Amino acid sequence: MYCKKFGELVQGICTTSLKRDGAASRRRVFSWTSVCQRRTLLLNRRAYPAVQLRPVPNHVRACYASQSTVDPDEVKKFQALASKWWDEQGEFAALHSMNDLRVPFIRDNLMSVHGVRHPGKPLAGLRILDMGCGGGLLTEPLGRLGADVLGIDPAANSIGTAELHTFRDPELQGRVTYRACTLEELSQGLEGEGGEVGEGEEESFDAVVASEVVEHLADLDTFALCCGHVLKPGGSLFITTISKTNLSYALAIVAAERVLGIVPSGTHDWDKFITPVDLERLLESNGFSVESIQGMQYNPVSAGWSWTQSTSVNYALHAVKRKEEPPPGHTQTGPAHTGGRDAPPSGHN
Ligand SMILES: C[S@@+](CC[C@H](N)C(=O)[O-])C[C@H]1O[C@@H](n2cnc3c(N)ncnc32)[C@H](O)[C@@H]1O
């Protein structure tokens, strides 16, 4: 597969160089950005020749999933690394430092939607689902901001690590909990690997977070459907993931995995990456409005993350579950409230 991708990569570079030779005669300047933009456009055109987006009203949406989000090989990979989650210099170091961006991104967008009710604990009163929580690297800081957070992950060993770590912090007791299950199991109240059988969590969360998870799932339609099912109307969905471009192949797979060893080799499969355009289409057709998309970049020298305009490799997305539209002929009485929904998310657009 990688040979094929590498071939396409080389072909992309060559095509661009040749075109430039013709158009701009003697200039032989190579630009990764243009290669990636062209490749992304091509992929999008192939995937969606002339698709018109037609939002599916929430009331006709099926509330159960027929497919699974689980790719057993992916879960196995993370099961094997379950003891490494809290090693800040280890395999998950880049996820530790990503908290510098993703925690404020989630906090600020939720504060702009819900307002600050408790200074010092800005997310108090909110219920958040951290889907694919791993060892709880993001679950814990969200709990420290005052939210009630449920972390779920099909890798039971990771959930064990997360529980053990959270147990050490009395501030998080009762506020941060974990369950070894998938989103679809939670959504339907089915039994997870931990043996729990619960009520289906219909419309019970103010926010769902899926950070660095969607690129490990088997089925994104099921993911989007179940997110819509467990979120309250007007609830927020936060995703961080990797785009599907030539540059993401070069940086996230070749450089990060094979050359620099920032993450273990085989962590990512380029075929499972998704461009912001495709992710937005998926979410919009599953009852969400995408509010903001922001590029993120990793600096291997400082081992830190920063925001960038470019979404060609890593990016963060905030979407909101649309509220049910009133039936035709219904006239609204009283003033229309936006509940702050129309306010732009602070600082990240
Ligand atoms: C790269 S880790 C991210 C962990 C955590 N979100 C973080 O950023 O610290 C990907 C996680 O997704 C989990 N995962 C894989 N398939 C999943 C699925 N179908 N449903 C939920 N989580 C899944 C893995 O077990 C792993 O813990």
The ligand as an ORCA input file, in Angstrom:
! r2SCAN-3c Opt
* xyz 0 1
  C      -4.466      7.842     19.370
  S      -5.402      7.203     20.660
  C      -6.135      8.697     21.320
  C      -6.434      8.577     22.798
  C      -7.023      9.825     23.434
  N      -8.194     10.274     22.721
  C      -6.001     10.914     23.507
  O      -5.962     11.736     22.584
  O      -5.223     10.926     24.430
  C      -6.764      6.398     19.844
  C      -7.712      5.733     20.793
  O      -8.876      5.331     20.083
  C      -9.292      4.104     20.618
  N     -10.202      3.439     19.691
  C      -9.903      2.638     18.635
  N     -11.043      2.204     18.065
  C     -12.059      2.750     18.759
  C     -13.482      2.693     18.658
  N     -14.062      1.963     17.701
  N     -14.221      3.358     19.544
  C     -13.635      4.115     20.510
  N     -12.303      4.215     20.651
  C     -11.527      3.546     19.790
  C      -8.007      3.361     20.873
  O      -8.159      2.253     21.742
  C      -7.138      4.464     21.438
  O      -7.251      4.537     22.817
*
